[in-house]
């Protein structure tokens, strides 16, 4: 379109002004955060989901972790099929990072699946502070998750000396049971929906509207996937 933009090694984007921009035809990229969320849902519920438009290149780091946990996927030209192939899920150690690392928005849905893994998993959040607020509801539902302010990953991060809770230890497998949950935020809210779908009994989840900010028509998609739920006024 005529812009002058450079991305330097110090992660700074530099933009030089130009007199005008010209038109351009572009196809919007798929939402890799939504794709990873549905993939984690398939893993946690022992399901099978095809995510149209998902691409291997943009999700390579997630796909590696997904496979290590025990998930399977088939890559097609028009999307990726994510599914639970059977057998036990395995624990993993995950550290979030900026692209091309494991994105911070991928960890919340994955944590639900890790409650089904046999062993101890560790998630070390290095991008944003206070990203484990959603864990309280999972513990209420029966998950065995301990939170720590120490760096439990392979290397110290910028939160290590600032007393932020930024590491989670997930011990599994733990069966989840229904609970009353109020959704606190976008990614945590979708994680709570996954947990409710895997739990025995009935869960009542309020403030679900916040999820629509990042998941288009998610209610319709849940219905198409066969989720057992009803909407209350």
LINBEL-V361831 format. One record per backbone hydrogen bond with DSSP energy under -1.0 kcal/mol. NH is the residue of the N-H (numbers start at 0). CO is the residue of the C=O. If there is no record, write none. Layout:
BEGIN
((NH & CO) (NH & CO))
END
This chain:
BEGIN
((5 & 13) (7 & 11) (10 & 7) (13 & 5) (15 & 3) (21 & 0) (34 & 30) (35 & 31) (36 & 32) (37 & 33) (38 & 34) (39 & 35) (40 & 36) (41 & 37) (42 & 38) (43 & 39) (44 & 40) (46 & 41) (48 & 81) (50 & 79) (52 & 77) (53 & 50) (62 & 58) (63 & 59) (64 & 60) (65 & 61) (66 & 62) (67 & 63) (68 & 64) (70 & 65) (71 & 82) (73 & 80) (75 & 78) (79 & 50) (80 & 73) (81 & 48) (82 & 71) (83 & 46) (89 & 68) (93 & 121) (95 & 123) (96 & 101) (100 & 97) (105 & 102) (109 & 105) (110 & 106) (112 & 108) (113 & 109) (115 & 112) (117 & 88) (118 & 116) (118 & 171) (120 & 169) (121 & 91) (122 & 167) (123 & 93) (124 & 165) (134 & 131) (138 & 134) (139 & 135) (140 & 136) (141 & 138) (142 & 137) (145 & 168) (147 & 166) (159 & 156) (161 & 158) (165 & 147) (166 & 147) (167 & 122) (168 & 145) (169 & 120) (170 & 143) (171 & 118) (173 & 114) (176 & 140) (177 & 199) (180 & 203) (182 & 205) (188 & 184) (189 & 185) (190 & 186) (191 & 187) (192 & 188) (193 & 189) (194 & 190) (195 & 191) (196 & 192) (197 & 193) (198 & 194) (199 & 175) (203 & 178) (205 & 180) (209 & 206) (210 & 207) (211 & 208) (212 & 209) (213 & 210) (214 & 210) (217 & 214) (220 & 216) (221 & 217) (222 & 218) (223 & 219) (224 & 220) (225 & 222) (226 & 221))
END
